[in-house]
Amino acid sequence: MEVLDRYATPTCRFYYGSKMEVTDAQIVTYPFTGTRNPNTADHIHCKTPKWTLDGTDPETATLEVSLNGQNYLPG
């Protein structure tokens, strides 16, 4: 985990229909604590994108996660 924490660059991809947003992410320990210990990291924390709705109905986006730009996997 220390090597992954040091060298991995996680990103999150949100998409709905033709809309897609990519945001930065962090590898974190959950539940959140005041200390950062890469050996206990067990979650990906995605920043929420600014999402403009096309109408008044809610849109359910799909989330996928990637490390270092490799294949995205469902979140």
Residue frames as qw, qx, qy, qz and C-alpha x, y, z in Angstrom:
[[0.000, 0.883, 0.470, 0.000, 0.00, 0.00, 0.00],
 [0.321, -0.733, 0.088, 0.594, 2.87, 2.42, 0.65],
 [0.315, -0.101, 0.602, 0.727, 4.07, 2.08, -2.96],
 [0.104, 0.615, 0.706, 0.336, 0.52, 2.43, -4.27],
 [0.186, -0.888, -0.323, 0.270, -0.05, 5.49, -2.09],
 [0.357, -0.596, 0.255, 0.673, 3.21, 7.04, -3.23],
 [0.177, -0.189, 0.648, 0.717, 2.98, 6.43, -6.99],
 [0.156, 0.512, 0.818, 0.210, -0.70, 6.00, -7.84],
 [0.132, 0.113, -0.014, -0.985, -2.72, 8.90, -9.20],
 [0.188, 0.436, 0.877, -0.073, -6.38, 7.99, -8.78],
 [0.228, 0.058, -0.196, -0.952, -9.07, 9.68, -10.86],
 [0.365, 0.383, 0.783, -0.329, -12.84, 9.27, -10.96],
 [0.102, -0.041, -0.568, -0.816, -15.02, 9.39, -14.06],
 [0.364, 0.414, 0.624, -0.553, -18.69, 10.28, -13.74],
 [0.109, 0.063, -0.591, -0.796, -20.94, 9.87, -16.75],
 [0.436, 0.453, 0.651, -0.426, -24.57, 9.98, -17.72],
 [0.626, 0.723, 0.283, -0.072, -25.58, 9.57, -21.35],
 [0.652, 0.596, -0.014, 0.469, -23.21, 11.76, -23.39],
 [0.193, -0.902, 0.234, -0.308, -22.03, 13.79, -20.37],
 [0.880, -0.093, -0.299, 0.357, -18.71, 12.88, -18.77],
 [0.136, -0.906, 0.274, -0.292, -16.61, 14.54, -16.05],
 [0.814, 0.044, -0.432, 0.387, -13.24, 13.35, -14.71],
 [0.337, -0.876, 0.147, -0.312, -12.17, 14.47, -11.22],
 [0.256, 0.493, -0.740, 0.378, -9.18, 13.93, -8.94],
 [0.843, -0.419, -0.266, -0.208, -9.37, 11.35, -6.17],
 [0.093, -0.648, 0.665, -0.361, -7.46, 10.28, -3.07],
 [0.699, -0.098, -0.706, 0.054, -6.69, 6.92, -1.48],
 [0.287, -0.542, 0.343, -0.711, -7.93, 7.25, 2.11],
 [0.176, -0.083, -0.928, 0.318, -8.69, 5.32, 5.27],
 [0.506, -0.367, -0.197, -0.755, -12.35, 5.06, 6.17],
 [0.078, -0.938, -0.339, -0.010, -13.71, 5.93, 8.64],
 [0.357, 0.758, -0.154, 0.524, -11.76, 9.19, 8.32],
 [0.699, -0.555, -0.215, 0.396, -9.12, 9.85, 10.97],
 [0.047, -0.978, 0.132, 0.151, -6.71, 12.69, 11.70],
 [0.425, -0.547, 0.634, 0.344, -3.69, 10.59, 10.70],
 [0.703, 0.560, -0.288, -0.331, -2.56, 9.48, 7.26],
 [0.511, -0.374, 0.772, 0.054, -1.39, 5.87, 7.26],
 [0.510, 0.395, -0.539, -0.542, -1.03, 4.32, 3.76],
 [0.110, 0.117, -0.986, 0.046, -1.04, 0.83, 5.27],
 [0.224, 0.365, 0.790, -0.439, -4.65, 1.22, 6.40],
 [0.340, 0.335, -0.214, -0.853, -5.98, 2.99, 3.28],
 [0.302, 0.182, 0.935, 0.020, -8.99, 1.09, 2.01],
 [0.357, 0.750, 0.528, -0.178, -11.17, 3.52, 0.01],
 [0.335, 0.237, 0.330, 0.850, -11.05, 5.88, -2.96],
 [0.016, 0.704, 0.419, -0.574, -12.42, 9.35, -2.17],
 [0.364, 0.433, 0.510, 0.648, -13.73, 11.09, -5.32],
 [0.040, 0.312, 0.140, -0.939, -14.31, 14.80, -5.64],
 [0.410, 0.618, 0.653, -0.153, -17.82, 15.55, -6.87],
 [0.313, 0.173, 0.417, 0.836, -17.92, 17.23, -10.29],
 [0.294, 0.378, 0.158, -0.863, -19.93, 20.33, -11.10],
 [0.203, 0.257, 0.902, 0.282, -22.85, 18.77, -12.91],
 [0.313, 0.191, -0.046, -0.929, -25.35, 20.82, -14.94],
 [0.450, 0.313, 0.816, -0.185, -28.74, 19.14, -15.20],
 [0.051, 0.135, 0.639, 0.756, -30.48, 19.11, -18.58],
 [0.406, -0.517, -0.486, -0.577, -33.89, 19.46, -16.95],
 [0.462, -0.562, 0.284, -0.625, -35.64, 19.33, -13.62],
 [0.968, -0.179, -0.108, -0.136, -35.44, 15.53, -13.16],
 [0.507, -0.672, 0.528, 0.113, -32.49, 14.02, -11.26],
 [0.719, 0.527, -0.445, -0.086, -29.83, 12.32, -13.35],
 [0.859, -0.425, 0.284, 0.039, -28.16, 9.18, -12.02],
 [0.335, 0.770, -0.539, -0.069, -24.49, 9.24, -12.99],
 [0.980, -0.037, -0.136, 0.143, -22.27, 6.17, -13.22],
 [0.245, -0.870, 0.427, 0.001, -18.96, 6.31, -11.35],
 [0.944, 0.184, -0.136, 0.236, -15.75, 4.57, -12.45],
 [0.429, -0.841, 0.297, 0.144, -12.30, 4.77, -10.84],
 [0.819, 0.481, -0.177, 0.258, -8.82, 4.58, -12.40],
 [0.597, -0.686, 0.215, 0.357, -5.26, 4.48, -11.08],
 [0.327, -0.472, 0.508, 0.642, -2.61, 6.17, -13.26],
 [0.438, 0.477, -0.288, -0.706, -4.94, 6.47, -16.23],
 [0.013, -0.074, 0.978, 0.194, -5.36, 2.73, -16.66],
 [0.296, -0.369, -0.763, -0.441, -8.69, 1.02, -17.25],
 [0.390, -0.289, 0.257, -0.836, -11.60, 2.51, -15.34],
 [0.266, -0.185, -0.943, 0.077, -13.44, 0.10, -13.06],
 [0.400, -0.658, -0.430, -0.472, -16.97, 0.53, -11.69],
 [0.052, 0.364, -0.524, 0.768, -17.00, 2.38, -8.36]]
